[in-house]
Structures are given as C-alpha cells and as structure tokens.
C-alpha cells in the first residue's frame, strides 16, 4: 500500500513550487494582465517553496521557528496565488491590498507563537482554510465563467483546496492526540491522501496556469492573423475561412451569395493631401460605416489598401444591386468633413456579381473585380454588375 510521510510530501510540495516558479515566465506573453498574473504567481510559488523546503531540512521534531516559517510561507503563498488568479481572470484586486493581508498572516503566526506547536497547528489549519476561501473568492470567474478546459480545471482545483482545508480544520477541533511538529493533524487514513495532494498540487497548478497563458497567446495570434489591424475587419487571409461557412449556408438553403468589391474613389489624393494619418482615419470610418449598412449575416473584409469585399446572402441579382446601391449612397451622403476637416465628399465604386453553384469564390471575386474596373472607368461613384459565370 502506498504510504507517504508528511514531511516528505511537504518537501515535494516545496520543490514543486520552486519548479513551478521557474516554469512561469512573464516574458512568454505580451498581455500586461497575464504577465502580471505570472509575476505574482512566481512570487507566491517562491514564498511557498522556501517556506516548505527550508523547514523540513531540520531534524525532527521541527523547532518552533521552523514551524512558523512553514506556516508563514504556506499561507502567504496561497493568498498571493489568489491575487494572481484575480489578475488572470480580469478581476480588480489591487496589489496594494495584498500587503495588509500578508501583514495579517504575519500577525496570526506571531500570535500563535506563545502556544507552541499547538498554536502553530491551529494557525496553519484555520489560516489555510481562510486563505483557500480568499483564493476561491478572487478566482471564482475561472470556475463559473471558464474560457477553456484549463481554466475550469483550475477552478476545480481551487474548490478541492478549499474543501480539503475545511476538512483539515474540522479535525483540529476534535484532535486528542499529540501535537506533531509537522502540523498535519488528520486521521491516519487521510495522511497519505493529504500527502499526495500537497505533493503534486503546485506542479499541477503551475502547468495548468502555463497552459492557460499558452492557449490565450495562441488565440491572440490567431485573432491578429484574422483581423485587419487598422480597421478591425476581417483580413484578406481570414476571408476564405469566413466565406466557407457562408457559402455552405447559402447552398444548404438554396439561396444565392452576392460578392461585392468596394473601392474608395480617389483615395490616393486623400493620402497626398491629408497624409497617411488622415487616410487611416477615413479607412477606419468607412469600415465602420460599411459594417453598419450591412445585415448581421453579411461578411465584410478589407481586401487590400482602400478595397473591401462584401459577401451577403441574397435571393436574386436585383437584391444584390440594392445592397450595393445602399453602400454607395451611404458613403456618398456621409458628413466626411467631421472625420477629416477639408474632406467635403467621399464616394465608392462597386462591382457586384453572384456566386454560381459549385463556383469557387476566387472566380466570383475576379468577376466582381472586373465589374469594379468598369465602374472606375465609367466615372466612379457607381455600381456595375459582373457577368454570370460561364
């Protein structure tokens, strides 16, 4: 039967905490809040690791000062992890509020000193239950509103820590045996489960935290690849991925899909006259305006420069043209001088076609682009329809 003594599990817990501190590197993430969470958690793990590794290096029974260091490091580490989880979940928990809490932990340990090992046992058990409650209170969003499985497991780990701490504290009130210097006073049958829990928890928790940061980093990189940084619209790279679902939905409902190429007229003149900062302001506002003129089931992407692509479900060519005319008229009637002083008017040219059944999107985009070319050559500020696919 597996059996672990208490001090060995504490040593494993402390060593695991120090390993976890080495794993958590704030430089791995560009997000300031995630980086702050990692920095706080590293400090917490350092306190926990040193608080457990240094005392258990002493001979048994542990001297009172060693017990005090163990209690102080454990409680300070658990509470500080709570502040890290608050930063990770987006809660506001100012670091300035952490210091009074840690001061209260120090006062608890000093107050238990005159009672010797019995006092340290009470401070450890009751303090750990209180610290676990603080941990759950600060990290509750990870349990109730998790964004992935790793956050949910972190939330479950917090609950496990709280329940085990409350159970440990409850045994303290009925304890009749000797007061051991390792401070873990539970029935013999629970010694090994507690030893296992304390031995593996720091590394497991650090691994989960690392996975959460890694998953967020990947999601952020994917979002940047799929989103145009200037306008916030879908990028050209993301167009194919977003269009695939829209095309499939249109074909499943026997509908049609209009493909529009929209180009801002004389945009080079805007850049030449107002500079690229003014041009960027016009692009951002034009993107917002185009989006507001479209239905929620339409797809709008920045295709390149001052050119946009719109994919919108329609029933026929007439409806596709009406959508294009609405975009053209909306841009033309807008008060652009409020966006860029000196810009009295802005117009767009639009090329429109319908995606034929079993036609590749690239082919429809080429036909819409040809229609856009005719709109430009025809005097701009107009809509031209593309030829049907052969």
C-alpha positions in Angstrom: 0.0 0.0 0.0 1.3 3.5 -0.9 2.4 5.5 2.1 4.0 8.9 2.2 5.1 10.6 5.4 4.0 14.2 5.9 7.4 15.9 5.8 8.3 14.1 2.5 5.1 15.4 1.0 5.9 18.9 2.2 9.4 18.7 0.7 7.8 17.6 -2.6 5.3 20.4 -2.4 8.1 23.0 -1.8 10.3 21.6 -4.5 7.3 21.5 -6.9 6.5 25.2 -6.0 10.1 26.2 -6.8 9.9 24.3 -10.1 6.6 26.0 -10.8 8.2 29.4 -10.2 10.8 28.6 -12.8 8.1 27.5 -15.3 6.1 30.7 -15.1 7.9 33.2 -17.3 6.1 36.6 -17.7 8.1 37.2 -20.9 6.1 34.4 -22.6 3.0 36.7 -23.0 2.7 40.2 -24.4 -0.5 40.8 -22.5 0.2 43.0 -19.5 -2.5 41.4 -17.3 -1.4 37.9 -18.0 2.2 38.9 -17.4 1.2 40.4 -14.1 -0.5 37.2 -13.1 2.6 35.2 -13.9 4.8 37.6 -11.9 2.5 37.5 -8.9 2.3 33.7 -9.1 6.1 33.4 -9.3 6.4 35.4 -6.1 3.7 33.2 -4.5 5.5 30.0 -5.5 8.8 31.3 -4.3 7.3 32.0 -0.9 5.6 28.6 -0.8 8.7 26.8 -1.9 11.1 28.4 0.5 8.5 28.1 3.3 8.3 24.4 2.9 11.8 23.3 1.8 13.8 25.2 4.4 11.9 24.0 7.5 11.8 20.3 6.5 15.6 20.2 6.2 15.6 20.3 10.1 15.7 17.2 12.3 12.5 16.1 14.0 10.8 17.4 15.9 10.8 20.6 13.9 11.8 23.6 16.1 9.1 26.2 16.6 10.8 28.8 14.4 10.8 26.2 11.6 7.1 25.6 12.1 6.4 29.3 12.0 8.3 29.7 8.7 6.4 26.8 7.2 3.0 28.3 8.2 4.0 31.8 7.1 5.3 30.6 3.7 2.2 28.4 3.1 -0.4 31.0 3.9 1.4 33.8 2.2 1.9 31.6 -0.9 -1.8 30.5 -1.2 -3.1 34.0 -0.6 -0.8 35.5 -3.2 -1.8 32.9 -5.7 -5.3 34.2 -5.2 -4.1 37.7 -6.4 -2.5 36.1 -9.4 -5.8 34.3 -10.3 -7.7 37.6 -9.9 -5.3 39.2 -12.5 -5.7 36.2 -14.7 -9.5 36.3 -14.7 -9.7 40.1 -15.2 -10.9 40.9 -11.6 -9.6 44.1 -10.0 -7.6 43.2 -7.0 -5.0 46.0 -6.4 -1.6 44.8 -5.2 -1.7 47.5 -2.5 -4.5 45.4 -0.8 -2.3 42.3 -0.7 0.2 43.8 1.8 -2.3 44.3 4.6 -3.5 40.7 4.1 0.1 39.4 4.3 0.6 41.5 7.4 -2.5 39.8 9.0 -0.9 36.4 8.2 2.3 37.5 10.0 0.3 38.7 13.0 -1.5 35.3 13.0 1.8 33.4 13.2 3.2 35.7 15.8 0.1 35.4 17.9 0.2 31.6 17.8 3.9 31.6 18.8 3.3 31.6 22.6 1.1 28.5 22.3 3.9 26.5 20.8 3.2 23.6 18.4 -0.5 23.6 19.3 -0.8 27.3 18.4 1.1 26.8 15.1 -1.2 23.8 14.3 -4.3 26.0 14.8 -2.8 28.9 12.8 -1.9 26.6 9.9 -5.2 24.7 9.7 -7.5 27.7 10.3 -5.3 30.0 8.3 -5.2 27.6 5.3 -9.0 27.4 5.3 -9.2 31.2 5.3 -6.5 31.5 2.6 -8.3 28.9 0.5 -11.5 30.9 0.8 -9.7 34.0 -0.3 -8.2 32.0 -3.2 -11.7 30.9 -4.4 -13.2 34.4 -3.9 -10.5 36.0 -6.1 -10.6 33.3 -8.8 -14.3 32.5 -8.9 -14.5 33.5 -12.6 -12.2 30.7 -13.6 -14.7 28.2 -12.2 -18.0 29.8 -13.1 -17.0 31.5 -16.4 -14.1 29.5 -17.8 -12.9 30.2 -21.3 -11.4 26.7 -21.8 -10.9 23.4 -20.0 -7.7 24.5 -18.3 -9.4 27.4 -16.6 -12.2 25.1 -15.5 -9.7 22.6 -14.0 -8.0 25.5 -12.2 -11.4 26.4 -10.7 -12.0 22.8 -9.7 -8.5 22.7 -8.1 -9.4 25.8 -6.0 -12.5 24.1 -4.8 -10.6 20.9 -3.9 -8.1 23.1 -2.0 -10.9 24.8 -0.1 -12.7 21.6 0.8 -9.6 19.8 1.9 -8.6 22.8 4.1 -12.0 23.0 5.7 -11.9 19.2 6.4 -8.4 19.6 7.9 -9.6 22.4 10.1 -12.6 20.5 11.3 -10.4 17.6 12.6 -8.4 20.1 14.6 -11.4 20.8 16.9 -11.7 17.2 17.9 -8.0 16.3 18.0 -7.0 14.4 21.1 -3.6 13.1 20.1 -0.2 14.6 20.5 0.6 17.9 18.7 3.1 16.9 16.0 5.6 19.4 14.7 4.6 18.7 11.1 1.2 20.4 12.0 -0.9 18.0 9.9 -3.4 16.5 12.3 -5.8 14.3 10.4 -6.8 10.6 10.9 -4.1 8.1 9.8 -6.2 7.0 6.8 -6.1 10.5 5.4 -2.4 11.2 5.9 -1.4 9.6 2.5 -4.2 11.4 0.5 -3.2 14.7 2.0 0.5 14.0 1.3 -0.3 13.2 -2.3 -2.4 16.3 -2.6 0.2 18.6 -1.2 3.0 16.9 -3.1 1.6 17.2 -6.6 -0.7 20.3 -6.4 2.0 23.0 -7.0 3.3 21.4 -10.3 -0.2 20.6 -11.5 -1.4 24.1 -10.8 1.7 25.7 -12.5 1.2 23.5 -15.5 -2.5 24.5 -15.8 -1.6 28.2 -15.4 1.1 27.8 -18.1 -1.4 26.1 -20.4 -4.0 28.9 -19.9 -1.4 31.5 -20.9 -0.3 29.5 -23.9 -3.9 29.0 -25.1 -4.5 32.7 -24.7 -1.4 33.5 -26.7 -2.3 31.2 -29.5 -5.8 32.7 -29.6 -4.4 36.2 -29.7 -2.0 35.3 -32.5 -4.9 33.7 -34.5 -7.0 36.8 -33.9 -4.3 39.1 -35.2 -3.8 36.9 -38.3 -7.6 37.0 -39.0 -8.2 40.7 -38.2 -7.0 43.8 -40.1 -5.1 45.8 -37.5 -6.2 49.2 -38.8 -10.0 48.7 -39.4 -10.8 45.8 -37.2 -12.4 44.0 -40.1 -11.6 40.5 -41.3 -8.3 40.4 -43.1 -7.9 39.1 -46.6 -6.3 35.9 -45.1 -9.5 35.4 -43.0 -11.9 35.9 -45.9 -11.6 32.4 -47.2 -12.2 30.8 -43.8 -15.2 33.0 -43.1 -16.6 32.7 -46.6 -16.6 28.9 -46.5 -19.3 28.8 -43.8 -21.3 31.5 -45.5 -21.2 29.7 -48.9 -22.1 26.4 -47.3 -25.1 28.0 -45.5 -26.3 29.7 -48.7 -26.1 26.4 -50.7 -27.8 24.5 -48.0 -30.8 26.9 -48.1 -30.8 27.1 -51.9 -30.0 30.8 -51.6 -27.5 32.9 -53.5 -24.5 34.8 -52.4 -23.7 38.2 -53.7 -20.0 39.1 -54.0 -19.2 42.8 -53.9 -15.9 44.6 -54.5 -16.0 48.1 -52.9 -13.2 50.6 -53.6 -12.9 54.2 -52.2 -12.6 56.7 -55.1 -9.6 58.9 -55.4 -8.1 57.6 -52.2 -4.6 58.4 -53.3 -5.5 62.1 -53.4 -6.7 61.9 -49.8 -3.3 60.4 -48.7 -1.4 63.0 -50.7 -3.4 65.9 -49.3 -4.0 64.9 -45.7 -1.2 62.4 -45.1 -1.4 58.7 -44.2 -2.8 59.6 -40.8 -5.8 61.3 -42.4 -6.1 58.4 -44.9 -6.2 55.9 -42.0 -8.9 57.8 -40.3 -11.0 57.7 -43.4 -10.4 54.0 -43.8 -11.5 53.3 -40.2 -14.7 55.4 -40.5 -15.5 53.9 -43.9 -15.1 50.4 -42.5 -17.4 51.3 -39.6 -20.0 52.8 -41.9 -20.0 49.9 -44.3 -20.5 47.5 -41.5 -23.4 49.5 -40.1 -25.1 49.4 -43.5 -24.9 45.6 -43.8 -27.1 42.9 -42.2 -25.6 40.8 -39.4 -25.4 37.8 -41.7 -23.1 39.6 -44.2 -19.3 39.3 -44.2 -17.1 42.4 -44.6 -13.3 42.2 -45.1 -10.6 44.6 -46.0 -9.1 43.1 -49.2 -6.2 45.4 -49.5 -5.4 49.2 -49.4 -8.7 51.0 -49.9 -10.6 48.0 -51.3 -13.2 45.9 -49.4 -15.0 42.7 -50.1 -18.6 42.1 -49.1 -20.3 38.7 -49.1 -24.1 38.8 -48.4 -26.8 36.2 -48.8 -29.5 37.4 -51.4 -32.4 36.0 -53.4 -31.6 37.4 -56.8 -29.5 39.9 -58.8 -31.9 42.8 -58.1 -31.4 42.4 -54.3 -27.6 42.2 -54.7 -27.7 45.5 -56.6 -29.9 47.2 -54.0 -27.4 46.2 -51.3 -24.5 47.7 -53.4 -26.5 50.9 -54.0 -27.2 51.2 -50.3 -23.5 51.0 -49.6 -22.7 53.5 -52.3 -25.3 56.0 -51.2 -24.4 55.7 -47.5 -20.8 56.6 -48.2 -21.7 59.4 -50.5 -24.2 61.1 -48.1 -22.0 60.8 -45.0 -20.5 64.0 -43.5 -16.8 63.3 -44.1 -15.7 66.7 -43.0 -16.4 65.7 -39.4 -13.9 62.8 -39.8 -11.3 64.7 -41.7 -11.6 68.6 -42.0 -11.3 69.6 -45.6 -12.7 66.4 -47.0 -16.0 67.5 -48.3 -17.1 64.3 -50.0 -16.1 60.7 -50.5 -17.6 58.1 -52.9 -17.1 54.5 -53.7 -17.3 52.3 -56.8 -18.8 48.9 -56.5 -18.6 45.8 -58.6 -21.2 43.1 -58.0 -21.7 39.5 -59.1 -23.5 36.4 -57.8 -21.6 33.3 -56.8 -22.8 30.5 -59.0 -23.5 26.9 -57.7 -20.3 24.9 -57.3 -18.2 28.0 -58.3 -15.0 28.8 -56.5 -15.0 32.1 -54.6 -11.8 33.2 -56.3 -13.6 33.1 -59.7 -16.5 35.2 -58.4 -14.1 37.7 -56.9 -12.4 38.0 -60.3 -15.7 38.8 -62.0 -16.6 41.3 -59.2 -13.2 42.9 -59.7 -13.8 43.2 -63.5 -17.2 44.9 -62.7 -15.4 47.3 -60.3 -12.9 48.1 -63.0 -15.8 49.1 -65.3 -17.3 51.2 -62.6 -14.0 53.1 -62.2 -13.6 53.6 -65.9 -17.2 54.7 -66.2 -16.8 57.7 -64.0 -16.7 56.2 -60.4 -19.4 56.5 -57.7 -21.5 53.9 -59.4 -22.4 50.2 -59.2 -21.6 47.8 -62.1 -22.9 44.2 -62.3 -20.5 41.4 -63.2 -21.2 38.8 -65.9 -22.6 35.4 -64.8 -20.2 32.5 -64.5 -19.7 30.5 -67.7 
